[in-house]
Amino acid sequence: MNSQVKNNDLYHVSVELTAEEALALTGVRFNGNPKVKAAARQKVRDAFEKTFDFSHQDKVDYELLK
């Protein structure tokens, strides 16, 4: 994910996670439910996308690679 901050202000991103999701992001494995970490990562990604503008990402023109 590439993003540029237009000024030097720090942005805060808040994400509400369950205890299991928070632990999964620290590396704890939940063998009974492997989707816990994926759900937590998706929540964090969604929060970042709401906070930062990712529309100006450098895109590769794949036609030029031929």
PDB file of N, CA, C and O in Angstrom:
ATOM      1  N   MET A   1       0.833  -1.167   0.000  1.00  0.00           N
ATOM      2  CA  MET A   1       0.000   0.000   0.000  1.00  0.00           C
ATOM      3  C   MET A   1       0.879   1.231   0.000  1.00  0.00           C
ATOM      4  O   MET A   1       1.720   1.409   0.881  1.00  0.00           O
ATOM      5  N   ASN A   2       0.684   2.066  -0.977  1.00  0.00           N
ATOM      6  CA  ASN A   2       1.428   3.312  -1.069  1.00  0.00           C
ATOM      7  C   ASN A   2       0.494   4.463  -0.768  1.00  0.00           C
ATOM      8  O   ASN A   2      -0.608   4.534  -1.312  1.00  0.00           O
ATOM      9  N   SER A   3       0.925   5.355   0.088  1.00  0.00           N
ATOM     10  CA  SER A   3       0.109   6.510   0.411  1.00  0.00           C
ATOM     11  C   SER A   3       1.023   7.665   0.763  1.00  0.00           C
ATOM     12  O   SER A   3       2.083   7.482   1.362  1.00  0.00           O
ATOM     13  N   GLN A   4       0.598   8.850   0.381  1.00  0.00           N
ATOM     14  CA  GLN A   4       1.363  10.029   0.717  1.00  0.00           C
ATOM     15  C   GLN A   4       0.541  10.889   1.653  1.00  0.00           C
ATOM     16  O   GLN A   4      -0.641  11.136   1.412  1.00  0.00           O
ATOM     17  N   VAL A   5       1.172  11.342   2.719  1.00  0.00           N
ATOM     18  CA  VAL A   5       0.518  12.250   3.640  1.00  0.00           C
ATOM     19  C   VAL A   5       0.907  13.651   3.217  1.00  0.00           C
ATOM     20  O   VAL A   5       2.093  13.952   3.085  1.00  0.00           O
ATOM     21  N   LYS A   6      -0.083  14.516   3.002  1.00  0.00           N
ATOM     22  CA  LYS A   6       0.181  15.833   2.445  1.00  0.00           C
ATOM     23  C   LYS A   6       0.856  16.778   3.424  1.00  0.00           C
ATOM     24  O   LYS A   6       1.519  17.728   3.007  1.00  0.00           O
ATOM     25  N   ASN A   7       0.701  16.537   4.698  1.00  0.00           N
ATOM     26  CA  ASN A   7       1.396  17.349   5.691  1.00  0.00           C
ATOM     27  C   ASN A   7       2.008  16.417   6.726  1.00  0.00           C
ATOM     28  O   ASN A   7       1.883  15.197   6.622  1.00  0.00           O
ATOM     29  N   ASN A   8       2.652  16.976   7.695  1.00  0.00           N
ATOM     30  CA  ASN A   8       3.357  16.156   8.674  1.00  0.00           C
ATOM     31  C   ASN A   8       2.491  15.769   9.863  1.00  0.00           C
ATOM     32  O   ASN A   8       3.010  15.303  10.877  1.00  0.00           O
ATOM     33  N   ASP A   9       1.183  15.955   9.754  1.00  0.00           N
ATOM     34  CA  ASP A   9       0.281  15.563  10.839  1.00  0.00           C
ATOM     35  C   ASP A   9       0.235  14.049  10.947  1.00  0.00           C
ATOM     36  O   ASP A   9       0.301  13.339   9.943  1.00  0.00           O
ATOM     37  N   LEU A  10       0.121  13.571  12.163  1.00  0.00           N
ATOM     38  CA  LEU A  10      -0.038  12.139  12.376  1.00  0.00           C
ATOM     39  C   LEU A  10      -1.514  11.800  12.345  1.00  0.00           C
ATOM     40  O   LEU A  10      -2.339  12.504  12.927  1.00  0.00           O
ATOM     41  N   TYR A  11      -1.832  10.736  11.674  1.00  0.00           N
ATOM     42  CA  TYR A  11      -3.211  10.291  11.593  1.00  0.00           C
ATOM     43  C   TYR A  11      -3.405   9.121  12.549  1.00  0.00           C
ATOM     44  O   TYR A  11      -2.506   8.301  12.736  1.00  0.00           O
ATOM     45  N   HIS A  12      -4.556   9.055  13.135  1.00  0.00           N
ATOM     46  CA  HIS A  12      -4.892   7.951  14.021  1.00  0.00           C
ATOM     47  C   HIS A  12      -5.955   7.105  13.351  1.00  0.00           C
ATOM     48  O   HIS A  12      -6.926   7.623  12.798  1.00  0.00           O
ATOM     49  N   VAL A  13      -5.763   5.816  13.405  1.00  0.00           N
ATOM     50  CA  VAL A  13      -6.714   4.878  12.840  1.00  0.00           C
ATOM     51  C   VAL A  13      -7.220   4.015  13.983  1.00  0.00           C
ATOM     52  O   VAL A  13      -6.440   3.385  14.697  1.00  0.00           O
ATOM     53  N   SER A  14      -8.532   3.994  14.147  1.00  0.00           N
ATOM     54  CA  SER A  14      -9.136   3.183  15.203  1.00  0.00           C
ATOM     55  C   SER A  14      -9.828   1.981  14.590  1.00  0.00           C
ATOM     56  O   SER A  14     -10.562   2.098  13.609  1.00  0.00           O
ATOM     57  N   VAL A  15      -9.581   0.826  15.187  1.00  0.00           N
ATOM     58  CA  VAL A  15     -10.183  -0.412  14.720  1.00  0.00           C
ATOM     59  C   VAL A  15     -10.689  -1.166  15.943  1.00  0.00           C
ATOM     60  O   VAL A  15      -9.969  -1.322  16.929  1.00  0.00           O
ATOM     61  N   GLU A  16     -11.914  -1.625  15.873  1.00  0.00           N
ATOM     62  CA  GLU A  16     -12.462  -2.412  16.970  1.00  0.00           C
ATOM     63  C   GLU A  16     -12.236  -3.888  16.671  1.00  0.00           C
ATOM     64  O   GLU A  16     -12.782  -4.430  15.710  1.00  0.00           O
ATOM     65  N   LEU A  17     -11.422  -4.531  17.509  1.00  0.00           N
ATOM     66  CA  LEU A  17     -11.086  -5.940  17.349  1.00  0.00           C
ATOM     67  C   LEU A  17     -11.545  -6.725  18.554  1.00  0.00           C
ATOM     68  O   LEU A  17     -11.612  -6.201  19.666  1.00  0.00           O
ATOM     69  N   THR A  18     -11.863  -7.991  18.325  1.00  0.00           N
ATOM     70  CA  THR A  18     -12.127  -8.874  19.455  1.00  0.00           C
ATOM     71  C   THR A  18     -10.779  -9.223  20.093  1.00  0.00           C
ATOM     72  O   THR A  18      -9.726  -8.969  19.507  1.00  0.00           O
ATOM     73  N   ALA A  19     -10.816  -9.794  21.273  1.00  0.00           N
ATOM     74  CA  ALA A  19      -9.575 -10.198  21.943  1.00  0.00           C
ATOM     75  C   ALA A  19      -8.823 -11.223  21.089  1.00  0.00           C
ATOM     76  O   ALA A  19      -7.599 -11.160  20.975  1.00  0.00           O
ATOM     77  N   GLU A  20      -9.554 -12.162  20.491  1.00  0.00           N
ATOM     78  CA  GLU A  20      -8.912 -13.171  19.647  1.00  0.00           C
ATOM     79  C   GLU A  20      -8.253 -12.539  18.424  1.00  0.00           C
ATOM     80  O   GLU A  20      -7.148 -12.927  18.045  1.00  0.00           O
ATOM     81  N   GLU A  21      -8.930 -11.560  17.800  1.00  0.00           N
ATOM     82  CA  GLU A  21      -8.363 -10.899  16.622  1.00  0.00           C
ATOM     83  C   GLU A  21      -7.090 -10.133  16.982  1.00  0.00           C
ATOM     84  O   GLU A  21      -6.111 -10.167  16.237  1.00  0.00           O
ATOM     85  N   ALA A  22      -7.104  -9.445  18.119  1.00  0.00           N
ATOM     86  CA  ALA A  22      -5.916  -8.711  18.554  1.00  0.00           C
ATOM     87  C   ALA A  22      -4.753  -9.667  18.815  1.00  0.00           C
ATOM     88  O   ALA A  22      -3.619  -9.391  18.425  1.00  0.00           O
ATOM     89  N   LEU A  23      -5.035 -10.779  19.471  1.00  0.00           N
ATOM     90  CA  LEU A  23      -3.986 -11.767  19.728  1.00  0.00           C
ATOM     91  C   LEU A  23      -3.477 -12.386  18.437  1.00  0.00           C
ATOM     92  O   LEU A  23      -2.283 -12.656  18.311  1.00  0.00           O
ATOM     93  N   ALA A  24      -4.363 -12.615  17.478  1.00  0.00           N
ATOM     94  CA  ALA A  24      -3.950 -13.199  16.202  1.00  0.00           C
ATOM     95  C   ALA A  24      -2.991 -12.280  15.466  1.00  0.00           C
ATOM     96  O   ALA A  24      -2.073 -12.759  14.800  1.00  0.00           O
ATOM     97  N   LEU A  25      -3.181 -10.973  15.569  1.00  0.00           N
ATOM     98  CA  LEU A  25      -2.270 -10.028  14.914  1.00  0.00           C
ATOM     99  C   LEU A  25      -0.901  -9.991  15.573  1.00  0.00           C
ATOM    100  O   LEU A  25       0.071  -9.551  14.958  1.00  0.00           O
ATOM    101  N   THR A  26      -0.815 -10.450  16.823  1.00  0.00           N
ATOM    102  CA  THR A  26       0.489 -10.501  17.498  1.00  0.00           C
ATOM    103  C   THR A  26       1.228 -11.797  17.217  1.00  0.00           C
ATOM    104  O   THR A  26       2.390 -11.943  17.597  1.00  0.00           O
ATOM    105  N   GLY A  27       0.563 -12.745  16.553  1.00  0.00           N
ATOM    106  CA  GLY A  27       1.234 -13.984  16.199  1.00  0.00           C
ATOM    107  C   GLY A  27       0.657 -15.228  16.839  1.00  0.00           C
ATOM    108  O   GLY A  27       1.082 -16.339  16.520  1.00  0.00           O
ATOM    109  N   VAL A  28      -0.301 -15.066  17.733  1.00  0.00           N
ATOM    110  CA  VAL A  28      -0.931 -16.228  18.363  1.00  0.00           C
ATOM    111  C   VAL A  28      -1.763 -16.936  17.303  1.00  0.00           C
ATOM    112  O   VAL A  28      -2.489 -16.301  16.539  1.00  0.00           O
ATOM    113  N   ARG A  29      -1.647 -18.259  17.267  1.00  0.00           N
ATOM    114  CA  ARG A  29      -2.385 -19.040  16.273  1.00  0.00           C
ATOM    115  C   ARG A  29      -3.608 -19.668  16.896  1.00  0.00           C
ATOM    116  O   ARG A  29      -3.565 -20.181  18.014  1.00  0.00           O
ATOM    117  N   PHE A  30      -4.690 -19.620  16.161  1.00  0.00           N
ATOM    118  CA  PHE A  30      -5.939 -20.241  16.575  1.00  0.00           C
ATOM    119  C   PHE A  30      -6.221 -21.370  15.610  1.00  0.00           C
ATOM    120  O   PHE A  30      -6.850 -21.174  14.571  1.00  0.00           O
ATOM    121  N   ASN A  31      -5.750 -22.552  15.961  1.00  0.00           N
ATOM    122  CA  ASN A  31      -5.883 -23.698  15.062  1.00  0.00           C
ATOM    123  C   ASN A  31      -7.344 -24.085  14.831  1.00  0.00           C
ATOM    124  O   ASN A  31      -7.682 -24.627  13.778  1.00  0.00           O
ATOM    125  N   GLY A  32      -8.190 -23.817  15.785  1.00  0.00           N
ATOM    126  CA  GLY A  32      -9.599 -24.140  15.626  1.00  0.00           C
ATOM    127  C   GLY A  32     -10.321 -23.191  14.685  1.00  0.00           C
ATOM    128  O   GLY A  32     -11.358 -23.541  14.121  1.00  0.00           O
ATOM    129  N   ASN A  33      -9.777 -21.984  14.511  1.00  0.00           N
ATOM    130  CA  ASN A  33     -10.419 -20.988  13.656  1.00  0.00           C
ATOM    131  C   ASN A  33      -9.340 -20.158  12.950  1.00  0.00           C
ATOM    132  O   ASN A  33      -8.987 -19.079  13.426  1.00  0.00           O
ATOM    133  N   PRO A  34      -8.820 -20.644  11.832  1.00  0.00           N
ATOM    134  CA  PRO A  34      -7.737 -19.927  11.155  1.00  0.00           C
ATOM    135  C   PRO A  34      -8.177 -18.620  10.496  1.00  0.00           C
ATOM    136  O   PRO A  34      -7.334 -17.851  10.035  1.00  0.00           O
ATOM    137  N   LYS A  35      -9.472 -18.362  10.446  1.00  0.00           N
ATOM    138  CA  LYS A  35      -9.955 -17.135   9.802  1.00  0.00           C
ATOM    139  C   LYS A  35      -9.915 -15.923  10.723  1.00  0.00           C
ATOM    140  O   LYS A  35     -10.236 -14.812  10.301  1.00  0.00           O
ATOM    141  N   VAL A  36      -9.524 -16.127  11.974  1.00  0.00           N
ATOM    142  CA  VAL A  36      -9.486 -15.022  12.937  1.00  0.00           C
ATOM    143  C   VAL A  36      -8.487 -13.963  12.489  1.00  0.00           C
ATOM    144  O   VAL A  36      -8.800 -12.773  12.491  1.00  0.00           O
ATOM    145  N   LYS A  37      -7.296 -14.388  12.106  1.00  0.00           N
ATOM    146  CA  LYS A  37      -6.271 -13.429  11.682  1.00  0.00           C
ATOM    147  C   LYS A  37      -6.674 -12.721  10.396  1.00  0.00           C
ATOM    148  O   LYS A  37      -6.448 -11.520  10.250  1.00  0.00           O
ATOM    149  N   ALA A  38      -7.264 -13.451   9.476  1.00  0.00           N
ATOM    150  CA  ALA A  38      -7.693 -12.846   8.211  1.00  0.00           C
ATOM    151  C   ALA A  38      -8.758 -11.778   8.452  1.00  0.00           C
ATOM    152  O   ALA A  38      -8.736 -10.724   7.817  1.00  0.00           O
ATOM    153  N   ALA A  39      -9.683 -12.046   9.362  1.00  0.00           N
ATOM    154  CA  ALA A  39     -10.727 -11.076   9.678  1.00  0.00           C
ATOM    155  C   ALA A  39     -10.131  -9.824  10.316  1.00  0.00           C
ATOM    156  O   ALA A  39     -10.548  -8.707  10.009  1.00  0.00           O
ATOM    157  N   ALA A  40      -9.159 -10.010  11.199  1.00  0.00           N
ATOM    158  CA  ALA A  40      -8.518  -8.867  11.860  1.00  0.00           C
ATOM    159  C   ALA A  40      -7.738  -8.025  10.853  1.00  0.00           C
ATOM    160  O   ALA A  40      -7.807  -6.796  10.880  1.00  0.00           O
ATOM    161  N   ARG A  41      -6.999  -8.687   9.969  1.00  0.00           N
ATOM    162  CA  ARG A  41      -6.240  -7.953   8.949  1.00  0.00           C
ATOM    163  C   ARG A  41      -7.167  -7.183   8.022  1.00  0.00           C
ATOM    164  O   ARG A  41      -6.841  -6.071   7.607  1.00  0.00           O
ATOM    165  N   GLN A  42      -8.315  -7.759   7.692  1.00  0.00           N
ATOM    166  CA  GLN A  42      -9.275  -7.080   6.818  1.00  0.00           C
ATOM    167  C   GLN A  42      -9.851  -5.841   7.503  1.00  0.00           C
ATOM    168  O   GLN A  42     -10.054  -4.814   6.855  1.00  0.00           O
ATOM    169  N   LYS A  43     -10.116  -5.930   8.806  1.00  0.00           N
ATOM    170  CA  LYS A  43     -10.618  -4.774   9.538  1.00  0.00           C
ATOM    171  C   LYS A  43      -9.601  -3.640   9.535  1.00  0.00           C
ATOM    172  O   LYS A  43      -9.962  -2.478   9.353  1.00  0.00           O
ATOM    173  N   VAL A  44      -8.323  -3.979   9.736  1.00  0.00           N
ATOM    174  CA  VAL A  44      -7.271  -2.965   9.739  1.00  0.00           C
ATOM    175  C   VAL A  44      -7.134  -2.355   8.345  1.00  0.00           C
ATOM    176  O   VAL A  44      -7.018  -1.136   8.214  1.00  0.00           O
ATOM    177  N   ARG A  45      -7.146  -3.176   7.324  1.00  0.00           N
ATOM    178  CA  ARG A  45      -7.033  -2.686   5.945  1.00  0.00           C
ATOM    179  C   ARG A  45      -8.199  -1.759   5.601  1.00  0.00           C
ATOM    180  O   ARG A  45      -7.994  -0.710   4.991  1.00  0.00           O
ATOM    181  N   ASP A  46      -9.413  -2.134   5.984  1.00  0.00           N
ATOM    182  CA  ASP A  46     -10.580  -1.291   5.718  1.00  0.00           C
ATOM    183  C   ASP A  46     -10.463   0.060   6.410  1.00  0.00           C
ATOM    184  O   ASP A  46     -10.825   1.087   5.835  1.00  0.00           O
ATOM    185  N   ALA A  47      -9.959   0.065   7.646  1.00  0.00           N
ATOM    186  CA  ALA A  47      -9.795   1.318   8.381  1.00  0.00           C
ATOM    187  C   ALA A  47      -8.769   2.218   7.704  1.00  0.00           C
ATOM    188  O   ALA A  47      -8.960   3.433   7.638  1.00  0.00           O
ATOM    189  N   PHE A  48      -7.675   1.632   7.198  1.00  0.00           N
ATOM    190  CA  PHE A  48      -6.675   2.421   6.494  1.00  0.00           C
ATOM    191  C   PHE A  48      -7.245   3.000   5.207  1.00  0.00           C
ATOM    192  O   PHE A  48      -6.979   4.156   4.876  1.00  0.00           O
ATOM    193  N   GLU A  49      -8.018   2.214   4.486  1.00  0.00           N
ATOM    194  CA  GLU A  49      -8.588   2.692   3.235  1.00  0.00           C
ATOM    195  C   GLU A  49      -9.594   3.818   3.463  1.00  0.00           C
ATOM    196  O   GLU A  49      -9.755   4.683   2.602  1.00  0.00           O
ATOM    197  N   LYS A  50     -10.269   3.819   4.609  1.00  0.00           N
ATOM    198  CA  LYS A  50     -11.188   4.904   4.928  1.00  0.00           C
ATOM    199  C   LYS A  50     -10.437   6.166   5.332  1.00  0.00           C
ATOM    200  O   LYS A  50     -10.928   7.274   5.117  1.00  0.00           O
ATOM    201  N   THR A  51      -9.246   6.007   5.918  1.00  0.00           N
ATOM    202  CA  THR A  51      -8.493   7.142   6.428  1.00  0.00           C
ATOM    203  C   THR A  51      -7.604   7.785   5.369  1.00  0.00           C
ATOM    204  O   THR A  51      -7.501   9.010   5.309  1.00  0.00           O
ATOM    205  N   PHE A  52      -6.966   6.975   4.538  1.00  0.00           N
ATOM    206  CA  PHE A  52      -6.005   7.477   3.563  1.00  0.00           C
ATOM    207  C   PHE A  52      -6.550   7.340   2.155  1.00  0.00           C
ATOM    208  O   PHE A  52      -7.365   6.462   1.871  1.00  0.00           O
ATOM    209  N   ASP A  53      -6.089   8.220   1.278  1.00  0.00           N
ATOM    210  CA  ASP A  53      -6.495   8.198  -0.128  1.00  0.00           C
ATOM    211  C   ASP A  53      -5.498   7.346  -0.903  1.00  0.00           C
ATOM    212  O   ASP A  53      -4.339   7.731  -1.062  1.00  0.00           O
ATOM    213  N   PHE A  54      -5.940   6.203  -1.381  1.00  0.00           N
ATOM    214  CA  PHE A  54      -5.077   5.312  -2.143  1.00  0.00           C
ATOM    215  C   PHE A  54      -5.335   5.417  -3.640  1.00  0.00           C
ATOM    216  O   PHE A  54      -4.822   4.600  -4.406  1.00  0.00           O
ATOM    217  N   SER A  55      -6.113   6.397  -4.074  1.00  0.00           N
ATOM    218  CA  SER A  55      -6.470   6.497  -5.485  1.00  0.00           C
ATOM    219  C   SER A  55      -5.306   6.948  -6.354  1.00  0.00           C
ATOM    220  O   SER A  55      -5.342   6.740  -7.567  1.00  0.00           O
ATOM    221  N   HIS A  56      -4.279   7.557  -5.782  1.00  0.00           N
ATOM    222  CA  HIS A  56      -3.162   8.064  -6.573  1.00  0.00           C
ATOM    223  C   HIS A  56      -1.988   7.083  -6.630  1.00  0.00           C
ATOM    224  O   HIS A  56      -0.861   7.482  -6.927  1.00  0.00           O
ATOM    225  N   GLN A  57      -2.242   5.835  -6.353  1.00  0.00           N
ATOM    226  CA  GLN A  57      -1.172   4.844  -6.397  1.00  0.00           C
ATOM    227  C   GLN A  57      -0.583   4.774  -7.793  1.00  0.00           C
ATOM    228  O   GLN A  57      -1.273   4.969  -8.793  1.00  0.00           O
ATOM    229  N   ASP A  58       0.697   4.493  -7.834  1.00  0.00           N
ATOM    230  CA  ASP A  58       1.345   4.294  -9.124  1.00  0.00           C
ATOM    231  C   ASP A  58       0.846   2.998  -9.723  1.00  0.00           C
ATOM    232  O   ASP A  58       0.974   1.929  -9.126  1.00  0.00           O
ATOM    233  N   LYS A  59       0.283   3.105 -10.896  1.00  0.00           N
ATOM    234  CA  LYS A  59      -0.242   1.918 -11.561  1.00  0.00           C
ATOM    235  C   LYS A  59       0.673   1.547 -12.707  1.00  0.00           C
ATOM    236  O   LYS A  59       1.222   2.417 -13.384  1.00  0.00           O
ATOM    237  N   VAL A  60       0.831   0.280 -12.917  1.00  0.00           N
ATOM    238  CA  VAL A  60       1.696  -0.219 -13.979  1.00  0.00           C
ATOM    239  C   VAL A  60       0.856  -0.400 -15.233  1.00  0.00           C
ATOM    240  O   VAL A  60      -0.199  -1.034 -15.202  1.00  0.00           O
ATOM    241  N   ASP A  61       1.333   0.160 -16.329  1.00  0.00           N
ATOM    242  CA  ASP A  61       0.682  -0.054 -17.619  1.00  0.00           C
ATOM    243  C   ASP A  61       1.282  -1.325 -18.207  1.00  0.00           C
ATOM    244  O   ASP A  61       2.377  -1.302 -18.768  1.00  0.00           O
ATOM    245  N   TYR A  62       0.566  -2.417 -18.076  1.00  0.00           N
ATOM    246  CA  TYR A  62       1.081  -3.710 -18.487  1.00  0.00           C
ATOM    247  C   TYR A  62       1.289  -3.803 -19.987  1.00  0.00           C
ATOM    248  O   TYR A  62       2.045  -4.663 -20.440  1.00  0.00           O
ATOM    249  N   GLU A  63       0.657  -2.966 -20.764  1.00  0.00           N
ATOM    250  CA  GLU A  63       0.859  -2.976 -22.209  1.00  0.00           C
ATOM    251  C   GLU A  63       2.280  -2.522 -22.550  1.00  0.00           C
ATOM    252  O   GLU A  63       2.839  -2.949 -23.560  1.00  0.00           O
ATOM    253  N   LEU A  64       2.862  -1.668 -21.723  1.00  0.00           N
ATOM    254  CA  LEU A  64       4.216  -1.188 -21.985  1.00  0.00           C
ATOM    255  C   LEU A  64       5.266  -2.237 -21.691  1.00  0.00           C
ATOM    256  O   LEU A  64       6.404  -2.111 -22.144  1.00  0.00           O
ATOM    257  N   LEU A  65       4.912  -3.277 -20.937  1.00  0.00           N
ATOM    258  CA  LEU A  65       5.870  -4.320 -20.566  1.00  0.00           C
ATOM    259  C   LEU A  65       6.084  -5.339 -21.682  1.00  0.00           C
ATOM    260  O   LEU A  65       7.016  -6.140 -21.615  1.00  0.00           O
ATOM    261  N   LYS A  66       5.243  -5.317 -22.692  1.00  0.00           N
ATOM    262  CA  LYS A  66       5.351  -6.304 -23.768  1.00  0.00           C
ATOM    263  C   LYS A  66       6.478  -5.975 -24.709  1.00  0.00           C
ATOM    264  O   LYS A  66       6.711  -6.704 -25.673  1.00  0.00           O
TER     265      LYS A  66
END
